């Protein structure tokens, strides 16, 4: 378990230690994109950022998350793309992201398609979060595959997002179509 020395921290407070390791909002968004978007390469994280993270900021945050023991970076030979993976400490940020997302659902506006994953996680509760963490361990840490009767949590989250995105992208019904559907 990677831990910063107390002398490296501004104080010995556990909340401060966590904030210093996780950094600013960009770090949380990088973790979000790795967890929910399965983005593991620099270019995927850069081009997939809906908030428009700058390449220098992304590079800095990845370095800091690796140094903090939240991510690992594969050693690659020249010409290969480096792949980042969550460590167990990185996977353990999921409950933090879940809590932040719940606060955001309650207190901030958002678009239906971007809120739907959080709504599904909230509706399913802690067992879903635990199952999602297990799935992340398979993908990022090489844990044994999980035998399932149906779709896993990441697949369910993506399906919920796609369904709402399709509904939101569909043109509104005309007056005649609305009358026929009543």
C-alpha positions as CSV (number, residue, x, y, z in Angstrom):
1,X,0.0,0.0,0.0
2,X,1.6,3.3,-1.1
3,X,1.5,5.9,1.6
4,X,2.9,9.4,1.7
5,X,5.2,10.2,4.6
6,X,3.6,12.4,7.2
7,X,6.5,14.9,6.6
8,X,5.3,15.2,3.0
9,X,1.8,16.3,4.0
10,X,0.6,19.7,5.2
11,X,-0.9,18.0,8.2
12,X,-1.6,14.5,9.6
13,X,-5.3,14.8,8.9
14,X,-6.7,11.8,7.0
15,X,-9.0,14.1,4.9
16,X,-6.0,16.3,4.0
17,X,-3.9,13.3,3.1
18,X,-6.6,12.0,0.8
19,X,-7.1,15.4,-0.9
20,X,-3.4,15.8,-1.4
21,X,-3.1,12.3,-3.0
22,X,-6.2,12.7,-5.2
23,X,-5.5,16.3,-6.2
24,X,-8.0,18.6,-7.9
25,X,-11.1,18.1,-9.9
26,X,-9.2,17.0,-13.0
27,X,-7.8,14.0,-11.1
28,X,-11.4,12.9,-10.2
29,X,-12.4,13.3,-13.8
30,X,-9.5,11.2,-15.0
31,X,-10.5,8.5,-12.5
32,X,-14.1,8.8,-13.7
33,X,-13.1,8.3,-17.3
34,X,-10.9,5.3,-16.5
35,X,-13.6,3.7,-14.3
36,X,-16.7,4.3,-16.3
37,X,-15.3,4.9,-19.8
38,X,-12.6,2.2,-19.7
39,X,-10.1,4.8,-21.1
40,X,-6.6,3.5,-20.3
41,X,-4.3,5.4,-22.7
42,X,-3.3,9.0,-22.8
43,X,-5.0,9.8,-26.2
44,X,-8.3,8.1,-25.1
45,X,-8.4,10.1,-22.0
46,X,-7.5,13.3,-23.8
47,X,-10.0,12.9,-26.7
48,X,-12.7,11.4,-24.6
49,X,-12.8,14.2,-22.0
50,X,-16.1,15.9,-22.3
51,X,-14.8,18.7,-20.1
52,X,-11.9,19.3,-22.5
53,X,-8.8,18.6,-20.4
54,X,-5.6,20.1,-21.8
55,X,-2.8,17.7,-22.7
56,X,-0.4,19.3,-20.2
57,X,-2.9,19.0,-17.4
58,X,-3.7,15.4,-18.2
59,X,0.0,14.5,-18.3
60,X,0.5,16.2,-15.0
61,X,-2.5,14.5,-13.3
62,X,-1.5,11.0,-14.6
63,X,2.0,11.5,-13.2
64,X,0.6,12.6,-9.9
65,X,-1.9,9.7,-9.7
66,X,0.9,7.2,-10.5
67,X,3.2,8.8,-7.9
68,X,0.4,8.6,-5.3
69,X,-0.1,4.9,-6.0
70,X,-3.6,5.3,-7.4
71,X,-2.6,4.3,-11.0
72,X,0.1,2.3,-12.5
73,X,1.7,2.9,-15.9
74,X,3.0,0.0,-18.0
75,X,6.6,0.2,-19.1
76,X,6.5,0.3,-22.9
77,X,9.1,0.4,-25.7
78,X,9.4,3.3,-28.0
79,X,6.5,3.6,-30.4
80,X,4.0,1.8,-28.1
81,X,1.2,3.5,-26.2
82,X,1.5,3.4,-22.4
83,X,-1.5,1.9,-20.7
84,X,-2.6,3.0,-17.3
85,X,-4.4,0.8,-14.8
86,X,-6.1,1.4,-11.5
87,X,-4.4,0.0,-8.4
88,X,-6.4,-1.2,-5.5
89,X,-6.2,2.3,-4.0
90,X,-7.6,3.6,-7.3
91,X,-10.4,1.1,-7.3
92,X,-11.2,2.2,-3.7
93,X,-11.9,5.7,-5.0
94,X,-15.2,4.4,-6.5
95,X,-17.2,4.9,-3.3
96,X,-15.8,8.5,-3.2
97,X,-16.9,9.1,-6.8
98,X,-20.3,7.5,-6.0
99,X,-20.8,9.9,-3.0
100,X,-19.8,12.9,-5.1
101,X,-22.2,11.8,-7.9
102,X,-25.0,11.4,-5.4
103,X,-24.4,14.9,-4.1
104,X,-24.3,16.1,-7.7
105,X,-27.7,14.5,-8.4
106,X,-29.2,16.2,-5.4
107,X,-27.7,19.6,-5.7
108,X,-26.6,20.3,-9.3
109,X,-28.2,20.3,-12.7
110,X,-27.1,18.0,-15.4
111,X,-28.1,16.3,-18.6
112,X,-30.3,13.2,-18.5
113,X,-27.8,11.0,-20.3
114,X,-24.9,12.0,-18.1
115,X,-26.9,11.6,-14.9
116,X,-28.3,8.2,-15.8
117,X,-25.3,6.1,-14.7
118,X,-25.3,7.8,-11.3
119,X,-29.1,7.3,-11.0
120,X,-28.7,3.5,-11.7
121,X,-25.8,3.2,-9.2
122,X,-27.9,5.0,-6.6
123,X,-31.0,2.8,-7.3
124,X,-28.9,-0.4,-7.1
125,X,-27.0,0.7,-4.0
126,X,-23.8,-0.6,-2.2
127,X,-24.0,-4.2,-3.6
128,X,-23.8,-2.7,-7.2
129,X,-20.8,-0.6,-6.2
130,X,-19.1,-3.7,-4.6
131,X,-19.8,-5.7,-7.8
132,X,-18.4,-2.9,-9.9
133,X,-15.3,-2.8,-7.8
134,X,-14.9,-6.5,-8.4
135,X,-15.2,-6.0,-12.1
136,X,-12.6,-3.3,-12.0
137,X,-10.2,-5.7,-10.2
138,X,-10.7,-8.1,-13.1
139,X,-9.9,-5.5,-15.7
140,X,-7.1,-3.6,-14.0
141,X,-5.5,-6.0,-11.5
142,X,-5.9,-9.3,-13.4
143,X,-8.3,-10.9,-10.8
144,X,-10.1,-14.0,-11.8
145,X,-13.1,-13.5,-14.1
146,X,-16.5,-13.3,-12.5
147,X,-19.2,-15.8,-13.7
148,X,-22.5,-13.9,-14.2
149,X,-26.0,-14.8,-15.2
150,X,-26.5,-11.5,-16.9
151,X,-24.7,-8.3,-17.9
152,X,-22.1,-7.0,-15.5
153,X,-22.2,-3.5,-13.8
154,X,-20.2,-1.7,-16.5
155,X,-22.3,-3.2,-19.3
156,X,-25.5,-2.2,-17.4
157,X,-24.2,1.4,-16.9
158,X,-23.3,1.7,-20.6
159,X,-26.7,0.3,-21.7
160,X,-28.5,2.8,-19.4
161,X,-26.5,5.6,-20.8
162,X,-27.1,4.5,-24.4
163,X,-30.8,4.2,-23.9
164,X,-31.2,7.7,-22.5
165,X,-28.8,9.1,-25.1
166,X,-31.0,7.6,-27.9
167,X,-34.2,9.0,-26.3
168,X,-32.6,12.4,-25.9
169,X,-31.3,12.4,-29.6
170,X,-34.7,11.3,-31.0
171,X,-36.7,14.2,-32.6
172,X,-39.7,15.2,-30.5
173,X,-43.0,13.7,-31.8
174,X,-45.2,15.9,-34.0
175,X,-48.7,16.8,-32.8
176,X,-50.2,14.0,-34.9
177,X,-47.7,11.4,-33.5
178,X,-48.4,12.6,-29.9
179,X,-52.1,12.2,-30.4
180,X,-51.8,8.7,-31.8
181,X,-49.7,7.6,-28.9
182,X,-52.2,8.6,-26.3
